Amino acid sequence: MEHHNIVSSIMIGKNNNMIKFRVRQMTINDVNTVLEIWAKNNLHEGTQTIQSFMIQDPEGFIVAEQIFDDDDDQDEKPKNDGETMTNNGESGQNSAPVIGMCVGIFVHPTIAFIGLYGVQPELHGRGIGIAMWKRMMDHIGSLNAGLYAVPEHLTMYRDRAGFQNPDDRMLIIYESDQDDHLNVDILVNSIPETKIHLITTEWYNKVIDYDAHVHGYIRAKLLPHVFNEEGSAAFVASNMTGEKIFGYGCIRTNNIGKAMIGPLYADNDAIAELLMHYLIFYSNVQTRQMETLLLIIIIAMFRMNE
Ligand SMILES: CC(C)(COP(=O)(O)OP(=O)(O)OC[C@H]1O[C@@H](n2cnc3c(N)ncnc32)[C@H](O)[C@@H]1OP(=O)(O)O)[C@@H](O)C(=O)NCCC(=O)NCCS
């Protein structure tokens, strides 16, 4: 796969120093830095999710990296821990620090989904985001796409990016603070005629079928990676014979060191609670501190493309 490492933009930074950046395709080496930037923007993502989705559509993963003309600029470098690529595309430690990312991937041959749109906080408002966005949109072309909009950017997506069709479903995120203790004892812990199983390979076909009913298309390439992510666990709820599936769910660690549940789909609330109960109590996911309290409502927006 070819990397088109063109300098996208040259911006004037603080103290009138020139800030140059280029936009290129993300690599696995960038993932840690990307997750750090996402966390600095108070947004959360699973630690292995990017790797799973990158297999699906690697060309939709875009980053911006800052480039420096000479050593005098070293003090200006953002402090990233991750390894990045040098200007000539070779791997190097922080030689060209990643300062932002934007992802738009085909989850179906004709439908894309956009996410992970973020820039290092101190570099917001310098044209880095829009440069990555344009490169990502080149990948999506004229096909339809969806995204989740955080409230503060809803009008930007709707009025300026063409995402004019809000979905009737929303993603609601609950986040805990330090003092909050989640009461998991109230979750449903058993349901007659219902069994919970770890999702092992023999369950894949049935779970992929169930997932396809929820999503409207088959995610056979992606889901086995999701079920096998490092530090994650996945359970399926079925009838006693295992013939009929009532739901499935996954738990994983995220970029702020907490546990994150999802995807979780179920026929009803009780099955969803039962799956949550198992995910929290019976999985080996190290960090079980869940997220509650601060309520963020994220609205799914869809693009034009009639
Ligand atoms: C959203 C974000 C990625 C934008 O990146 P940025 O580098 O700060 O934005 P830019 O400097 O490129 O924006 C330049 C202009 O393009 C606009 N713009 C940015 N992205 C755009 C998009 N996708 N579509 C249309 N316009 C856009 C900006 O509003 C700005 O307009 P203005 O000059 O009239 O103010 C960045 O602010 C960020 O990381 N925010 C926190 C994380 C977040 O909320 N992400 C979105 C989750 S849904």
PDBQT file of the ligand as one rigid body, heavy atoms in Angstrom, charges set to zero:
ROOT
HETATM    1  C1  LIG A 401     -12.770  18.635  16.241  1.00  0.00    +0.000 C 
HETATM    2  C2  LIG A 401     -11.270  18.809  16.008  1.00  0.00    +0.000 C 
HETATM    3  C3  LIG A 401     -10.670  17.463  15.590  1.00  0.00    +0.000 C 
HETATM    4  C4  LIG A 401     -11.049  19.843  14.886  1.00  0.00    +0.000 C 
HETATM    5  O1  LIG A 401      -9.658  19.919  14.631  1.00  0.00    +0.000 OA
HETATM    6  P1  LIG A 401      -8.934  21.340  14.601  1.00  0.00    +0.000 P 
HETATM    7  O2  LIG A 401      -7.556  21.132  14.087  1.00  0.00    +0.000 OA
HETATM    8  O3  LIG A 401      -9.066  21.979  15.925  1.00  0.00    +0.000 OA
HETATM    9  O4  LIG A 401      -9.832  22.105  13.529  1.00  0.00    +0.000 OA
HETATM   10  P2  LIG A 401      -9.290  23.037  12.363  1.00  0.00    +0.000 P 
HETATM   11  O5  LIG A 401      -8.337  24.048  12.902  1.00  0.00    +0.000 OA
HETATM   12  O6  LIG A 401      -8.810  22.222  11.224  1.00  0.00    +0.000 OA
HETATM   13  O7  LIG A 401     -10.622  23.776  11.920  1.00  0.00    +0.000 OA
HETATM   14  C5  LIG A 401     -10.534  24.771  10.913  1.00  0.00    +0.000 C 
HETATM   15  C6  LIG A 401     -11.955  25.189  10.549  1.00  0.00    +0.000 C 
HETATM   16  O8  LIG A 401     -12.610  24.080   9.943  1.00  0.00    +0.000 OA
HETATM   17  C7  LIG A 401     -13.772  23.731  10.672  1.00  0.00    +0.000 C 
HETATM   18  N1  LIG A 401     -13.840  22.285  10.675  1.00  0.00    +0.000 N 
HETATM   19  C8  LIG A 401     -13.072  21.411  11.357  1.00  0.00    +0.000 A 
HETATM   20  N2  LIG A 401     -13.445  20.162  11.060  1.00  0.00    +0.000 NA
HETATM   21  C9  LIG A 401     -14.457  20.249  10.195  1.00  0.00    +0.000 A 
HETATM   22  C10 LIG A 401     -15.249  19.287   9.550  1.00  0.00    +0.000 A 
HETATM   23  N3  LIG A 401     -15.090  17.993   9.746  1.00  0.00    +0.000 N 
HETATM   24  N4  LIG A 401     -16.214  19.712   8.702  1.00  0.00    +0.000 NA
HETATM   25  C11 LIG A 401     -16.417  21.035   8.491  1.00  0.00    +0.000 A 
HETATM   26  N5  LIG A 401     -15.686  21.999   9.097  1.00  0.00    +0.000 NA
HETATM   27  C12 LIG A 401     -14.713  21.599   9.936  1.00  0.00    +0.000 A 
HETATM   28  C13 LIG A 401     -13.548  24.296  12.054  1.00  0.00    +0.000 C 
HETATM   29  O9  LIG A 401     -14.793  24.521  12.718  1.00  0.00    +0.000 OA
HETATM   30  C14 LIG A 401     -12.805  25.565  11.745  1.00  0.00    +0.000 C 
HETATM   31  O10 LIG A 401     -13.718  26.529  11.313  1.00  0.00    +0.000 OA
HETATM   32  P3  LIG A 401     -13.474  28.105  11.647  1.00  0.00    +0.000 P 
HETATM   33  O11 LIG A 401     -12.161  28.444  11.034  1.00  0.00    +0.000 OA
HETATM   34  O12 LIG A 401     -14.640  28.770  11.014  1.00  0.00    +0.000 OA
HETATM   35  O13 LIG A 401     -13.456  28.190  13.139  1.00  0.00    +0.000 OA
HETATM   36  C15 LIG A 401     -10.532  19.316  17.293  1.00  0.00    +0.000 C 
HETATM   37  O14 LIG A 401     -11.069  20.531  17.679  1.00  0.00    +0.000 OA
HETATM   38  C16 LIG A 401     -10.596  18.327  18.454  1.00  0.00    +0.000 C 
HETATM   39  O15 LIG A 401      -9.702  17.488  18.609  1.00  0.00    +0.000 OA
HETATM   40  N6  LIG A 401     -11.614  18.447  19.337  1.00  0.00    +0.000 N 
HETATM   41  C17 LIG A 401     -11.734  17.593  20.499  1.00  0.00    +0.000 C 
HETATM   42  C18 LIG A 401     -12.094  16.183  20.109  1.00  0.00    +0.000 C 
HETATM   43  C19 LIG A 401     -13.491  16.116  19.523  1.00  0.00    +0.000 C 
HETATM   44  O16 LIG A 401     -14.443  16.645  20.068  1.00  0.00    +0.000 OA
HETATM   45  N7  LIG A 401     -13.602  15.424  18.381  1.00  0.00    +0.000 N 
HETATM   46  C20 LIG A 401     -14.858  15.251  17.669  1.00  0.00    +0.000 C 
HETATM   47  C21 LIG A 401     -15.597  14.098  18.237  1.00  0.00    +0.000 C 
HETATM   48  S1  LIG A 401     -17.204  13.933  17.461  1.00  0.00    +0.000 SA
ENDROOT
TORSDOF 0
